[in-house]
Amino acid sequence: MAFRNAHGDRFRLRGQNISVITYTNAACDEILRRLDYDPIIRVSTIHSFVWELIKGFNADIREWLRESLAADILELNRLIEKSKSVTKTSLERERSLKSKTTRLAGLDYIKSFTYSPTGDNRTRDSLNHSEVIQMGAAFLNQKSLMQKLAICASPFILVDESQDTNRELIEALLSLQRKQATKFGLGLFGDMMQRIYADGKSDLDQDIPADWSTPEKTINFRCPKRVIRLINQIRQASDGWQQVAHENAPEGHTRFFIVPSYVSNKELAEKAVQERMVEITGDLEWNDVAKYKALILEHHMAARRLGFLDTYEPLAKVNDFSTGLREGTIEFLRFYSDQILPLVDAQHRGDAFATARIVRKFSPLMSLDAFRQTPHQQDQLAIAKAAVEELAELCATSDSVTFQQALDLVARSNLFRIPEKLFPYVTGDQNTKTDVDEDALGDRVLGIREFLKTPFSQIRAYAGYVYGLSRFGTHQGVKGLEFPRVMVLMDDSEARGFMFSYDKLFGVKEHTKTDIENRKAGKETSVDRTRRLLYVTCSRSESSLALVAYTSNPVGLKSTVTKLNWFEDSEVEQVDV
């Protein structure tokens, strides 16, 4: 409000804005809503912000890519020559070398470069997410014209979740502010205790200029008193910074549930936790899966519990799809979730209006060209109607109907336009069939082929999850969000990684040699990262909090958790199912 009052009229006259950079599209929407969609406040994700800054500078982009690709090729050749045997890694390096060499050779033939913050960016003229950020940081550091353009467009830039914003970009913005202190204002919002991602600037709090204002938010307006006491204790071992509850905050409830990791049915254990939370809190809404948020460490945990693991796993193995799969931005998945599924649902419930709207919006059968080529419009409408009915009937026959079967039917009837990446996989249709270079694409081809064999019915659960409609969210993905009832699921056995370990944090698993060496060297360990992650998840709760720890050593965990003094003895329970 202060920014708008002080500078709003002047900014409007000059066509300038205050830029707010945040981490996710969901956060963008929330900030815009809170700011009443004021046009002088430009809210965007980090990737969108940087792309708006550098797009159109095609010659500079080309030269940056030329240097970057040449350096990558040199390093790949060194690693390939060093390799003594054929492994999966060496084959990936060979494919990467071939791809980068081809891309370098074709740079001069690209007139303009493209980029989509939410897309796959797989065309020859497109940039990937990492390249855009690296370029933006380099151009801001090295090009005076880019600096002037950035300041002219946005004299103030405010960075939300700055502790997790790419370190190179943060350093470039800090450098710009130092050079242009009288013309450019930079604001960094964040909490180093909530730093989760590895590419953030780990020493940001130490690199803030001495003449900056550093206000602190000491009052927690979200959490109940009991949760605030817990997060203060969690934080004590890190930086000791503490918060207090606002004067009208409720007491709230916290419980730590221990579940043996060898239980045969984890969903049943989590249901038992729900029922126990009803008893503890008197809040009947804990019984409703739509009324609490379960925070998981890894997306596979949600896929298994919600029933879309078969669909998820083949694509999760492909590096190129990892980001889009988690965020719901893969085009060929949206083809199923945003076109086919809504049409089938509308047809099944007899909603003729919704069916017509989807077909008019997406179907080539309802295009002007299609009607021009048909002597009688009623015939064209009949063709579209028959295609819709055939698709709905196919998808209603069995839960075992595959994505491949749905794809082939849509291609045969021309009901929807087939996404380009699915062209090579349409069965028996030479109009869409193209050659697949399996050596060049490798895991992508295998991933899509395996995905197409899985049940189409799983797209519903997947879509509900990535669009935020399910009860699950990841520990990392809920920063900035809040929920009345929160259940944190801590399960190292399903984490599929080494970055975090709750068993180490709670003292039931020994630290690795790497952790010990890192601690001696003053570097962060997996325990440090896990403590920060736990802090983020616990601080999402507005009313009551259930922590569910799966472990192979229930007795040991209860003993070590009690010694931490984070919980009263009565707040630690074991779940037996």
C-alpha angles and dihedrals in degrees: 000000000000091000092050094047094048101041109011100101094044092048092051092052092049097041091242130138145195108249119217115191119196138168108249140025089243090057090049091054092048094049092047090051092051091049093050091242092286106186094219089063108076109196119188143147118262092257094049091048094051094044091053087053099050105027114116094029089107098156092052091046091050093052092046090052092047092057094041095048092046090053092047092049091050091052094045091051089051093051093045092051089049093051114100100191142028110264137156088262093051091049090050089051091051091051091046091049091051092048095047093045091052091047093050091051091052099047095098091056094059112093098185135008126229136202138179119199089208102033140085095252094206102142120106093251096048130101125219126236096258094049093053093054094045092048093048092053093046094047093048089051099043110027120070091195091057090050092051093048092050093050094043092053097040118017087179125045119184117193118204118203087014092168089068098037114113108282095224092055093045090051090049091051092047090050091049091051091051092050096044102030094146094050106033133052124198126193124190119198120188151092121248089212087065095053106129110153123079097224093061122106103266095194096044093122090056094048099058111118114254093238094058122107112245109193117183129214102222098163116076108211096179111053132063119246095261093053092047090054089051097049090046089055092047090051096045093086092051112046104334094234112150138198132207130215122250115255096259097045116132121235094245130187136267129183133178113211122194118206125181107244090224094066110130096223117037092175088060090051090052090049088054089053090052091053092047091051089054088056093046098044103026085228108137092192089077084076091062113081089206092058102059133052119230111203116208132188098223135027092234088068090060092042091055095045096043096043106247099104094114090057095040102049102062092052094040089063091061113085093205091060100042099096096039092046092055094044098041095240102121105122098218092050090051087052087065099035100041102033115019099036097048090047093050091047093049092049093048094052092045096244101155093175094055091044092052092047093053094046093047091049100046112015124097086205088072098044123118090247091055092052093045090056094049118078092209121038092205089063091055092049089050090053091052092046092052092049091051093049093048092051093046091048092050094051091046095053098077144344086238094069104122134222086246093058092049091047093051093049093049091048092049094049095037087226093145135013110262114236111249094242090059095051094095093052102055107116118238098347113122092186091069100024115111133171118271117213097213094182091055098042100034112160093020092066094046091045095053092044092052091044092054090057093060127092117283088213090073091069090079094061092041093052092047090052100047092042090054096248098120129078091251130089131161123254089240097044101057100066109134093019129105136200134185093230123030130185115189113203112204112187119152091184090066097038095092093205149067101234095091135031124177091183089061092045091052093044102245095112127052121245117255123244089253092054092050092049092047092051092051089050092050092249126133121267134205087263091057091050092046093049090054091048092051090050091054094050097045092048091060092075121104097179119357136012132201118190113198115193120189112202142162089222108052095165093049093047093052090051096049095043091052090052091055089066090218091122138033115245089251091056095061115079137167120227117216118188 
